[in-house]
């Protein structure tokens, strides 16, 4: 078993066995040698008899305790310690001398009281205390750390001092608006006197809001790197403890450390863990550990002096769940959106990550940026890394354009399932399905150009897909454009119905997307019969954009009817396009079946071949 630090973590049984072995060895060999012998009491007559029999080895004649202590051999010939009461006997010394027995005024085998006490009491207690400490530490690690009583209430924040973050604004691309909003904080930390002279106060907190992977943590580190101040980083989940009051203690300790290191930056990641709205639901008295932690955080943000230069940065994907008291002025004064990058932003992010990868000359990163609409910075970084890994797998020393395009598909649809075996009939159905999408898209004026079609299965579960890439970035979409997208989505199943007179389960994802898009047109965009009425609200816009209806059951029924009618209209249009171009559908599907993967250029060449010939014949006739 390997722990988080990469070292070998010994199981608890290992320590128990080691300590038990030590105790057994001490008991078997060391203790018997070090412990003093037991003293046995005998009568004076026995003492005299043993002198005559030659059993006595040594005698102590001290009379301090009114006794004689002597060493004698027992019946087995082993020396043992005995004592007897003192009896008036003037001939005792003469008897001892005559028998050749050693005698003195000291106890023959001195009993070391201190050593006996240490061995009997101190050593066992120390051994078991050490064993308990080891077991406690191991138990603490297995329970997530922090089980040591001395560590309760410690913030455990990761501290990176001065410019050691190694990140500046030059390492952050695609978020120019967010960087501009944070540059003022950097300027204040670098030149506080300029702001103090006019009486301006630094915002106490800034909340970074956006989808996962857009670079919120990176921006916070870049602020610290630019200002060259200490950077405290801690996750919201680290405040939540098993014991009530520990989270609040950690908050106090964090702000205490921050005040000692001021000016500095404190970054709390995933603040929604402790900053959720306080409603008291399910809690006795409306209070629990999370609420106590939040209350302490609010108190500390009010209590510290903003002039010291302590800036609180926090990040979240769920701003709608935060407590209003946390967002009021004087706490998190600024809300900085960190959105998904646009076309220029994606290209800039790709350039930043491509700096550390050896690439062939002539790489077109703008093409990759166009193909990755809606991708986050983390996904773009993964695309560059996947391209590098693919180049290594293929035995090349540099990344080329094909590596990058294939990595885009890997991130979007997963790896190719090269060992997947499909029957010829299934491959034919998939081929017609994908060409149905592409053909319908190509025959509409408001559709994105087709760039690639493939029927090679992917690990995401897709048996094939058609890739469309817009030439430019779109921020607004008309009703016609949305309707054309729905028509394109229905083109796959329409082709199956037209050619095979049956439909398969392969259109499930198309159906889901078409239904969601049609419902949004009616309930959110005002493109249905209801007009400009919001019938649906979006929750968790940064985490999937789940929606919930905000209307009566009767209205909901009418919405369903309009959604069905809209998708049905789109399907009829797709059927019409495919019937008018059935010959091209057969030609392109057979070509795709043979090649398995074709580019957008190949697709358009075949599609336009007959059209160009007809145009040439018409011109000649005229």
N, C-alpha and C positions, 0 to 999 in steps of 0.2 A: 504494500500500500504506500503510495507516494503522497506526501503532504503538499500544501500550496507553495512551499518554499523550495520544493524539489528534493528535499532530503528524505531519508528513510524514517518513517514513523514506526517505532517499536510498539507492538501490542501490549496491553496491560499485563497479560500473562507473563511476558518476558521479565518485567520488573518484579513481579511477585516471585517468580522462580529464583531470580538472582538473590533477592533479600533472604528468602527462606534458606537457600543454600549456605549463605554466609552465617546465619544464625545456627544452623546445624553444625557447621564446622567449628564455630566457637564453642558450642556446647560439648562437642565430642573431644576436642583437643586442647583448646586454650583455657577454657574455664576451669577444668579439673586441675591444671597445672598452677593456675594463679590463685585459686581459692584456698583459703587456709583449711587445715585438717580439723575434724570434729574432735573435741576433748571428751574422753570417757572418765567416769568417776569410779575409783576402786578403793578398797579399804587399806589401812596402813599395814595390816598383816600380809595382805597379798603383795604389797609393795616390797616388804622384807623377803617374802618367799621368792619373788622374781629376781631379787638381787642375788640370792644364793643359787638360783637356777641359771643365772647368766642371761636372762632375757632383756634386762634393762640396758639401754645404750647410752642415755644421757639424762642428767637430772638437773633441775633448777632448784636451788636452795633458797630462793627469795621467799620471804614470809610476809610481803606486803598485803597479800590477799588471804593470809592465814592458810596457805595451801602449798603443797609441793607438786610441781609439774614435771613429768618425766616422759621420755620416749622409750617404748618397749616393743619387743617383737611379739606378734600374736602367734597362734598355733600354725598359721600358714607361712610364718617367717616374714610377714610384712610389718614395717614400722608404723606404730600408731601413737597418738598422743593421749596421755592419761594424767589424772590429777588425784591427789589424796589429801586428807586433812593433816595438818601438822600435829605430831605427837612427841612429847618430851623423850628425846633419845640422844644421850651424849655420845653413844658409840656409832652414830649414823655415818659420820664422815670417815671413821676408821673402816667400817664395812664397805663403803664405796671405794675407798682407796685399795682395800684388799681385793675387791672384785674387779679392779681396773676400770671402773666406770667414770666417764667424764662428768664433772659437775661444775656449776658456775652459779653466779648470782643473776643470770638472765634466763628468760624462757627459751628453751632449746629451739623451737621453731616459732618465731615471732609472728603473731597474727596482725597483718597490715590492715587495720580498720578502714583507712581511707581508700586503699585499693579495692578492698572488698565491697565498700559502698558504691564505688564507681562501677565495678563490674556487675554488681547485683542490681543496681537501680538506674544509674545514669546511662550506661551503655544500651540496655534494652529500650529505654524510653527514647533515646536518640535514634536508634534504628527504626523503631516504629513511627516516630515523628517524620523521619526522612521518607519512609515508605508512604505515609499518608500524604506528604507534600507531592511526591511523584504522581501518585494516583489522582490527586486533586488536579494537578496540572494537565494530566492526560485527559481527564474527564472534561475539564474546561475546554480543551482544544476540540474534543469531539462534539461539544455542545455549541461550538461556534466561537470560542474564546471568551475572555472577559469574566471567567468564573472566579478569578482571584478577587477576594474581597477588597484588596487595596486598589484594584482597577475600576471598581464601580464608580460611576460619575465622571470618568475620564472621557474626553471627546474622541480620542483616537484619530484625530484629523491628520491627513497626510500633509506635511509641511514642506514646501519647496522654497528655499530662501533665495532672495535676490533674483538674478537673471537666470537661475538654474532651470527654469521651466523649459528653456531651449526653444520657445515658440514666440513668434512675433506676428504682427499683422501681415507681414509678407508671406507667411505660411498659410494664411487663410484667404481663400479665393471664393468668388461667387456670392459673397454676402456683403456687398459694399455698403448698403444702407445700415446694416447692423454695426459694421466697423465704424462708420461715421458717428453713430450714436454713442459708441463706447470710447471714441477718441477724446471726448471732453473729460471723461473720467480719468483717462491716462494723463491728460494735461493738468488736471487738478492735483493728482498725486505727485507729478513732477514739479509743478509750480504753485504750491498752495498759497503763497503770499500774494500772488496776483489776484486770486479770488477773495482772499481775506481782506485785501485793501478796499474792495468795493462793497464788502459785506455779503458776498454770495456764499451760500452753503452747498457743499457737495451733496448730491442725492445719496441718501443712506443705502438704498438698494435698487437694483435693476433686475427685472425678471426677463429671462430669455425664454421665449415661447416659440415652439415650432415642432414639426414632425421629427421622428427619430432619425438620427444620422445626418442632420443638417449642420452639425459643427458647433453646438452650443457650448459643450465643454472645451472645445478647442479655442473658441472665442474668449472664454474666461481665462484660459492659460495665456492667451496672447496678450490680454490686458495686463496681466502680471509681468509678462516678459517685456512688454514695452515700457512699463513704469518702473521696472526693476525693484519691485517690492516683494516681501514675503507673500506666499500664496498658500492659503489653507483650503484643502479640498476634502469634502466629506459628503457621503450619500445620506439622503433622508432616512433610509432604512436603518442606518447605524444608530439613530437616536432611539428607535423603538426597542425597548428592553422587556424582558420577562417580568422584572420587578417594578412595581409602581414607584414613580419618582426618579428612576434612573435616567430616563430620557431628558427630563428637565435639568437634572444635575449635569448631564453632558452638554446641554446648551449653555449653562452658566460657565462651565469650564472652557468651552470653545471661545466665548466672547472674552473671557478673562485672558486667554492666550493671545487673542487678537489685539486687545488693548495694550498688552505688553510689547507686541511686535509692531504696533502702529508706526507709520502708515502701512497698511497691508490690504489684501483682498481675501475675503472669505467666500468660498464657492460651495453652495449646497445643491447637489444634483438630485433630481427627482424629488423636489420639495413637496409635491402633492402627497407624498407618503405621510408627512406629518401636518401638512397645511390644509387638509380637507375641511369643508364646511362643518361647523359644529351644530348638530341638530339634536344630539342627545338620544338618538334612536337606539334602543337596545341596551342602554347603559343606565345603571342605577344612579339616580340623581343627575344624569346627564354629564357625567365626568368619567374619564378613563385615562389610561397612560398616554394615549396619543393626544388627547385634548390638553392634558397637563403640559406636555412637551410644546404644543402650539402656543399655549398661554405664556409659557416661559420665553419662547422665541419672540412673541409680541412685546413682552416686557423688556427684554434685552435690547431690542431694536429701538425702543423708545428711550432707553436709559443711557446708551453710549453717546459720546460726544462726536458729532459728525465732523467737527473741525480737526479731529485727530487724524483723519484720513483712513478710517476703517470703512471699506466698501463691501457691501453684501451683494453678491451675485448669486442668482438661483436659476435653475433650469427646470422646465416641465413640459410634458406633452399634453397635459390636461388642465389648462388655465381655468376652464369653466367650473372645475371642482374645488378651487381654492377658496378659502374663507375670505369674505369681503374685508375683514379687519386687517388681513395681511396685505391687501392691495391698496389701502388708502394712502394718500400723501403723507410723508413722514416715515413710511416703512419702505415698501417697494414703490418708489416714486415713478419709476419708468418701466414701461413694458416694451421690450424690444423684440419685434418679430424676426425670427430666423427661418425664413420660408425655403421651400424647394427652389433651387437655382433655375434661372431662365437659360436660354440658349447660350448667351455670352458667358454667363456664370458657369455653366457646365463645361464649356471649352476651357475657361480659366482654371477650373478645378482639375481637369484632365492634364493640363500643362504642368500644374504644381506636382501632381503625383508621377507624371512621366519623367520628371527631372531625375528621379532616382532609378530609372529603368533604362537599360540600353536599347534604343530604338533605331531602326533603319531610317535612312533619309527619305523624305517624301511622305512621312506619316501625316494623314489628314485627320486631325483631331476634331475638326468642325463636323465632319461627317459622322463621327462617333457621337458628338454632342447632339446632332439632329436626331439620331436614332435612339436616344435615351431620354426622351421627354418624360418629365415626372420623376426622374431618378434623383436620389439624394447624394450628398457628397460622399457618404460612406459607400454607397453602391458604386459610384464612379471610381473610387479608390479600389474597390474590389474588382471592377472591370479591368483596370490596369494590371492588377496583380494576377488575375486569371489569364490575361494575355501573356504575361511573362512566364507563367507556369506552362502554358501551352507551348511556347517557344522552346522551353527546356525539354518538354516531353518529345518534341519533334526533332531534337538534336541541333537546334540553331542557337546562335549566341546573341541574337538581337530580335526584338519584337517587330513584326511587320503589320501591314494593314489587315490582312486576313486574320491574324491572331486577335486583333482588337474587335473585329466584327463578330468573330466566333465567340469571344468572351461576352459580348453584348447579349448574344442569344443564350449563352450559358446562364447569365444572371437572370434573364427574362424567363426562359423556358426550361432551364436545367441542362444537364449534360445529355449528349446523344446516347440513346440506348442501342448500341451497336449489336448487341446480342439478342435484341428483341426480334422474334420471328412472327411475321404476319402472313396470312394466306394471301394468295394473289387476288382473291375477290375483295378482301378487306383493303389491300393496298389500292385497288382500283376505286373503291368507294371513297377512300381518303383523298385520292388524287382528284376525283371529280368534285369533292367537297371543297378542297382548297382552291381549285381553279374557279369554282362557283363564286367564292368570296372575291378573288382577284378580278374576275371578269366583270362582276357587278360594280366593283369599285372603279375600274378603269372606264366604264361606260357612263359614269356620273361626273358632272362638272365640278362638284364641290367635295370631292374625295381626295385624300392624300395619295400620292403616287405609290404604286407597289414597288418594293425594293427587293423582296426575296420571297420565294415559295418553296416549301420543303415538305416531304412526307416521311422524313426520318423521325421516329418516335423519340421523345425526350423524357427525362426522368421526372418532370413535373406531371406527367400523365398525358401530355398532348401527343397525339399520333401524327400531327403535322400542324403547320401554322403558316399564315400569310402575314408578312411584315409590310406595314405601310409607314412611310416617314414623310412628314410635312417639310416643305422647303423652308418655311419660316415659323417662328413661334406665334401661337395663337392665344390671345387672352380672352377673346369673345367668340362665341359661336352662334350663328343664326339658326333659325328654326329649320331652314333647308339643309344646313350642314349636319345638324343633329339627326334629321330624318334620313339623310343619305347614309349616315353611319349605321343606323338601324337597318336600312335596306341592305347594306354590305354584310351585316351580321346574319341576316336571314338568307343570304345567297348560298351558303354552304348546304343547308338542308333543302333549299329549293332545287339545287342541282341534283341532290340525291333523289328527290321525288320525280324530277323530270326524266332522269336517265334510268333509274332502277325501279321506279314506280313504288318506292317504299322509303321509309326514313329510319335512321339508326339513332343510337344514343350519343353519337359523336357531336351533336349540336348543343349539348347541355350547357356548356359555358357560354356559347353564343346566345342562347335563350335567356340566360341569367343577365348578361350584359344588356341585351336589347330591352328586357323588361325594366331594368333599373333606369335606363336612359329614358325610356318612354314615360315612366312614372315621374321622373324628375322634370320632364318637359311640362307635365300637367300640374304637379303639386308645388313646384318650386320656381319655375321659370315663367309662369303665366302664359304658356303656349297652348293651352287647351281651352275648352268652352267656359271654364270658370273665370278666365281673365286674370287680373292682377290680384289674386288672393293667395296668401300663403297657407297651404293645406298640410304642410309637412315641415318639421324642424330637424336640423342636423345636430347631432350630439357627437362628441369626441371627433371633432373635425380633423385633428391631427393623427388619430388612431383608427383609421378606416372609414370615418365619416358615416357612422350609423344614423339612421333616420327614424323618426317616430311621427305618426299621423296626428294632426291637431284639428280634427273635424269630427262631425257626427257620424254614426254608422250609416245613415242614409247617404250622406255625401261620399263616404268611403266606397259605397257600392257603385255610385256613379263614376268615381275615379277608376275603379276596376274596369268598368265598361269602356271608358275612354282609352285606357291603356291597351285593352284587347283590340279595340278598333284601330288604334294607331299602329300597333305591330302588324295587324292583319293588312293594313294599307301598305306597309313597307314590304311585306312578304309578296303581295300581289305585284308590286313594282319589280321586285327581284325576279319573279316568275316570268314577267313580260320581257325583261332584258335577256334572260337566258334563252327563252324560246326564239327570240329574234337573232340570237348569236349561237345557236346550237351547234353549227358546224365548227366554229372556233372553239367551243367548249370541248368537243371531241378531240380536236387537233391538239389543243394545249394540254388536256388531261393525259393523252397518250404520250406526249413528249415528257411531261413531268413524271409519269409512271416509269419511263425508261431512264431518265436522268436522276430522279429522286429529289434533286435540289436544282432550282433554276434561279437566275437573277432577274431583277426587274427589267433589265435591258433585253434579255432573251425573251421574256414574256411579251414585251411591247413589240419586238421585231416580228414575232409570229402573229400577234394580233393585228399589226398594221400591214402585213405582207399582202393580203388580199385586197385591203382597202387601197393601197398604193397602186396595185395593178388595175383596179377598176377605175381609179382616177386617171391613170395613163390612157386607158382605152377610151374613156369619155373625151379626153382632150384630143386624141387622134381623130375621132369621129367628127368633132367640131371643125 
